[in-house]
Amino acid sequence: MVKIIAEAGVNHNGREDLAYKLIDAAHAAGADVVKFQTFKAKNLVTKDAQQAEYQKQNSGMTESQFDMLSRLELNYDLHKLLVAYCQNLGIEFLSTAFDKESLAFLVNDLELKTLKIPSGELTNAPFVLEHAATGCDLIVSTGMASLAEIESALAVIAFGLTNKHHSEPSEQAFLEAYNSAAGQNALKRKVTLLHCTTEYPAPIDEINLNAMTTLESAFKLTTGYSDHSAGITIPIAATALGAQLIEKHFTLDKSMQGPDHKASLEPDELGAMVRAIRDVERALGNGIKGPQPSEMKNKSIARKSLVAAKHIKAGDVFNESNLTIKRPGAGLSPSSYWSQLGRVSQQDYAEGDLINA
């Protein structure tokens, strides 16, 4: 079953009431998971780091990343309340850590069993290693990355997952872990790769959904798709291509001020996406080609049979002039046409009778 993550991210605007409403909306839409972002602005960016262009455009404000992110932090105590709220509703709580302190909080205090490594941290090898060392299941987003960069990150993860003897980390140790049977088995058990285009919204002609198939072929890992496109078409298409996990940003209102609202779905759109993904998932089926139960009643109506083209008497020889093919399909199959030619009829047939012997 495709796992659907409703990415609340920072669309709570730092407000407790909106965080709860986002959880309610994700649950009502039928998402499996609601995901937030956990960070301390002071640990994440320098005080003069500039916003991305999309953040400036979407928020309508020009300020430093530090100032923007400071307003979007959720305090740790609220995290605990949100986790409890999710548990009561029956939706999984997930959050992405963007700094070492926040990662420790998610693992040690919230006891999360699944962690998300965001695209921007893929080349942050020390932070990737800290994720892997937790032993948690890892969702690894690959926006902006080349295959070589993804492989390097996976090598770090393989080392972190298998380093039982606490060896010193090094590029050689990472490579050895990646190339080992134990490392590959650990990756297959623990890692899901997400294809992603890191732009908000992502241009349609740069989505490159087929890269998801490339990831699966290259690394033999469970793959999915983290979507930043406008609308719901692309995640539905990703499901049809075999994505096992879909992640999509959502908000309560696209017109709200903030960096991600405009590139997010509203609750009714999120619900429509979830329903469409479930429909596609059911439509994909088991891949075994054969008649379906609903088709059986139509076989005799849609198919054809051998039919007497004219009156045929017992003892007459079947030939091209007295045999034809018409609906319904309740008589001899047309595939037996050639084997019937030259045979002697055992009974009388009126014109239009089905040949049955």
C-alpha positions in Angstrom: 0.0 0.0 0.0 1.3 3.4 -1.0 2.2 5.5 2.1 1.0 9.1 1.9 2.8 11.8 3.9 1.0 15.0 4.3 3.8 17.5 4.7 2.7 20.3 7.0 6.2 21.5 7.2 6.2 25.1 8.5 2.7 25.9 7.3 1.6 26.3 10.9 3.4 29.7 10.8 4.7 29.0 14.3 1.2 28.9 15.7 0.0 26.1 18.0 -3.7 26.3 16.8 -2.7 26.0 13.2 -0.5 23.0 13.9 -3.5 21.1 15.4 -5.7 22.2 12.5 -3.1 20.9 10.1 -3.2 17.5 11.8 -7.0 17.4 11.7 -6.9 18.2 8.0 -4.3 15.5 7.2 -6.3 13.0 9.1 -9.6 14.0 7.4 -8.0 13.7 4.0 -6.9 10.1 4.7 -3.2 10.6 4.8 -1.1 8.0 6.6 1.4 10.5 8.1 1.5 14.2 8.9 5.0 15.6 8.9 6.4 18.7 10.4 9.9 20.3 10.6 12.0 20.5 13.7 14.8 23.0 14.0 16.4 25.7 16.0 17.1 28.6 13.7 20.3 29.5 15.6 21.6 26.0 14.7 20.4 26.0 11.1 21.5 29.2 9.4 23.8 32.1 9.8 22.1 35.3 10.8 22.8 36.9 7.4 21.8 33.9 5.2 19.4 35.1 2.5 16.1 33.6 1.6 15.7 31.5 -1.6 13.9 33.3 -4.4 10.8 31.2 -4.0 10.7 32.1 -0.3 10.8 35.8 -1.1 8.1 35.5 -3.8 5.8 33.2 -1.8 6.1 35.1 1.4 6.0 38.6 -0.1 8.8 39.5 2.4 12.5 40.1 2.1 14.3 39.2 5.2 17.1 36.8 6.3 16.5 33.1 6.6 17.3 33.4 10.3 14.5 35.9 10.9 12.0 33.9 8.8 12.8 30.6 10.5 12.9 32.0 14.0 9.2 32.8 13.6 8.5 29.2 12.3 10.0 27.2 15.1 7.8 24.9 17.1 9.0 24.5 20.7 9.8 21.0 21.9 7.0 20.9 24.5 4.4 21.5 21.7 6.0 18.6 19.7 5.1 16.3 22.5 1.5 17.5 22.6 1.2 17.1 18.8 2.6 13.5 19.0 -0.1 12.6 21.6 -2.8 14.3 19.5 -1.7 12.3 16.4 -1.8 9.1 18.4 -5.3 9.7 19.6 -6.4 10.4 16.0 -4.7 7.4 14.6 -2.3 9.2 12.2 1.5 8.8 12.4 3.5 11.9 13.4 6.8 12.5 11.6 9.2 15.4 11.6 12.3 16.3 9.7 15.3 17.5 11.9 17.5 20.1 10.5 20.2 20.2 13.2 21.9 17.8 15.6 20.0 19.0 18.7 16.6 18.5 17.0 17.6 15.1 15.7 18.4 14.0 19.2 15.1 15.3 20.5 13.1 13.4 17.8 14.9 10.2 18.6 15.4 10.3 22.4 12.4 12.3 23.6 9.8 11.6 21.0 11.1 8.1 20.2 10.3 8.3 16.5 11.2 5.2 14.6 11.3 6.8 11.2 13.4 9.8 10.2 13.4 12.0 7.1 16.7 13.2 5.6 15.8 16.3 3.5 17.3 17.0 0.1 19.3 19.9 1.5 21.1 17.6 4.0 22.0 14.8 1.6 25.6 16.0 1.2 25.9 16.8 4.9 27.7 13.5 5.6 28.2 14.0 9.4 24.5 14.7 9.8 23.5 11.8 7.5 25.7 9.6 9.6 24.0 10.8 12.8 20.7 9.8 11.3 22.0 6.3 10.3 23.5 5.7 13.7 20.1 5.9 15.3 19.1 2.7 13.6 15.8 4.2 12.6 14.1 3.7 9.2 15.2 6.5 6.9 13.4 8.3 4.2 16.0 10.0 2.0 15.0 12.8 -0.3 17.2 13.4 -3.4 16.3 16.8 -4.7 19.3 18.6 -6.4 21.4 15.4 -6.3 23.3 13.4 -8.8 23.5 9.6 -8.7 27.0 9.9 -7.4 25.9 12.1 -4.5 23.1 9.8 -3.7 25.5 6.8 -3.7 27.9 8.7 -1.4 25.1 9.4 1.0 24.0 5.7 0.9 27.5 4.7 1.6 27.5 6.8 4.8 24.2 5.3 5.8 25.4 1.8 5.2 28.4 2.5 7.5 26.2 4.0 10.1 23.7 1.1 10.1 26.4 -1.6 10.2 29.2 -0.1 12.3 28.8 -2.3 15.3 32.5 -2.1 16.3 32.4 1.7 16.3 35.1 2.1 13.6 36.3 5.6 12.8 34.3 7.1 9.9 36.2 7.6 6.6 35.5 7.6 2.9 37.2 4.2 2.7 35.1 2.8 5.6 31.9 4.2 4.0 32.8 2.5 0.6 33.6 -0.8 2.3 30.3 -0.8 4.1 28.4 0.1 1.0 29.9 -2.7 -1.0 29.4 -5.3 1.7 26.5 -7.7 1.8 25.6 -6.5 5.3 25.6 -2.9 4.1 23.4 -3.6 1.1 21.0 -5.7 3.2 20.8 -2.9 5.8 20.0 -0.3 3.1 17.2 -2.5 1.7 15.7 -2.9 5.1 16.0 0.6 6.3 16.0 3.1 3.4 13.4 4.6 1.1 14.6 6.9 -1.6 12.5 9.8 -2.8 12.9 11.4 -6.1 12.3 15.2 -5.8 12.7 18.4 -7.7 13.7 21.1 -5.2 11.7 24.1 -6.5 8.5 25.6 -5.2 6.4 25.0 -7.3 8.5 22.7 -9.5 8.2 23.3 -13.2 6.4 20.4 -15.0 9.1 20.0 -17.5 11.7 19.6 -14.7 9.8 17.0 -12.7 11.5 14.1 -14.6 9.3 11.3 -13.0 11.2 8.7 -14.9 14.2 9.4 -12.6 12.3 7.6 -9.9 12.6 4.4 -12.0 16.3 5.2 -12.5 16.8 5.4 -8.7 15.1 2.0 -8.2 17.2 0.4 -10.9 20.4 2.0 -9.7 20.1 1.3 -6.0 17.5 -1.5 -5.7 15.8 0.3 -2.9 12.2 1.1 -2.1 11.5 4.4 -4.0 8.9 7.1 -3.8 8.3 10.7 -4.7 8.4 14.0 -2.8 6.3 16.4 -4.8 6.6 20.2 -5.1 4.5 20.6 -8.3 1.3 22.5 -8.4 -1.9 20.4 -8.2 -2.3 16.7 -7.7 -1.6 15.3 -11.2 2.1 14.4 -10.7 1.8 12.4 -7.4 -1.0 10.4 -9.0 1.3 9.7 -12.0 4.1 8.8 -9.6 1.8 6.2 -8.0 1.1 4.7 -11.4 4.9 4.5 -12.0 5.3 2.5 -8.9 6.0 5.0 -6.1 5.7 3.3 -2.7 5.7 6.6 -0.8 4.2 9.9 -1.8 5.0 13.2 0.1 3.1 16.4 -0.6 3.0 19.8 1.1 -0.4 21.0 2.3 -1.7 24.1 4.0 -5.0 25.3 5.5 -5.1 28.3 3.1 -2.8 29.1 0.2 -3.3 32.8 0.7 -1.7 32.8 4.1 1.7 34.5 4.5 4.7 32.2 4.6 7.3 30.6 2.3 5.5 27.4 1.4 1.7 28.1 1.4 1.4 29.0 -2.3 3.1 25.7 -3.4 0.9 23.6 -1.1 -2.4 21.9 -1.4 -5.5 23.0 0.5 -7.4 20.4 2.5 -9.9 19.6 -0.1 -7.2 19.1 -2.7 -5.2 16.9 -0.4 -8.3 14.7 0.1 -8.8 14.5 -3.7 -5.1 13.5 -4.1 -5.4 10.8 -1.5 -8.6 9.4 -3.1 -7.0 9.4 -6.5 -3.9 7.7 -5.3 -6.0 5.0 -3.7 -7.9 4.5 -6.9 -4.7 4.2 -8.9 -3.3 1.8 -6.4 -6.4 -0.4 -6.7 -6.3 -0.1 -10.5 -2.7 -1.3 -10.7 -3.9 -4.7 -9.4 -1.6 -7.8 -9.2 -0.3 -7.8 -12.7 -1.7 -11.2 -13.5 -3.5 -11.1 -16.9 -6.8 -12.9 -16.9 -10.5 -12.3 -17.1 -11.8 -10.3 -14.2 -15.0 -11.3 -12.3 -16.9 -8.3 -13.7 -16.0 -9.3 -17.3 -17.4 -12.8 -17.2 -21.0 -11.7 -17.7 -19.9 -9.8 -20.9 -18.0 -12.6 -22.6 -20.9 -14.2 -24.4 -22.2 -10.8 -25.4 -19.0 -9.3 -26.7 -17.5 -12.3 -28.3 -18.6 -14.2 -31.4 -19.4 -17.8 -32.4 -19.6 -19.9 -35.5 -23.0 -19.4 -37.0 -25.0 -21.0 -39.9 -24.9 -18.6 -42.8 -27.8 -20.5 -44.4 -29.9 -23.6 -43.8 -27.6 -26.6 -43.2 -29.0 -30.1 -43.3 -27.6 -33.0 -41.4 -25.0 -34.6 -43.7 -24.0 -31.3 -45.4 -20.3 -30.4 -45.3 -19.3 -27.2 -43.5 -17.7 -24.8 -46.0 -17.0 -21.1 -46.4 -20.4 -20.4 -47.9 -22.5 -21.9 -45.1 -20.5 -20.9 -42.1 -20.1 -17.3 -40.7 -19.1 -15.6 -37.5 -21.5 -13.5 -35.4 -22.4 -12.6 -31.9 -23.2 -14.0 -29.3 -20.3 -16.0 -28.1 -22.2 -18.9 -26.6 -21.4 -21.4 -29.4 -18.2 -22.7 -30.9 -15.3 -20.3 -30.8 -14.4 -18.6 -34.1 -10.9 -20.0 -33.6 -12.3 -23.4 -34.6 -13.4 -22.1 -38.0 -10.7 -23.8 -40.0 -11.0 -27.1 -38.2 -14.8 -27.2 -39.0 -14.3 -26.7 -42.7 -14.8 -30.0 -44.5 -16.5 -31.7 -41.5 -20.0 -33.2 -41.9 -22.8 -31.6 -40.0 -24.4 -34.0 -37.5 -27.7 -32.0 -37.4 -29.9 -29.5 -39.1 -29.2 -25.8 -38.6 -31.5 -22.9 -39.6 -29.9 -19.7 -40.8 -28.5 -17.9 -37.7 -28.2 -20.9 -35.5 -25.1 -21.3 -33.4 -22.9 -24.2 -34.5 -22.5 -26.2 -31.3 -20.8 -29.5 -32.4 
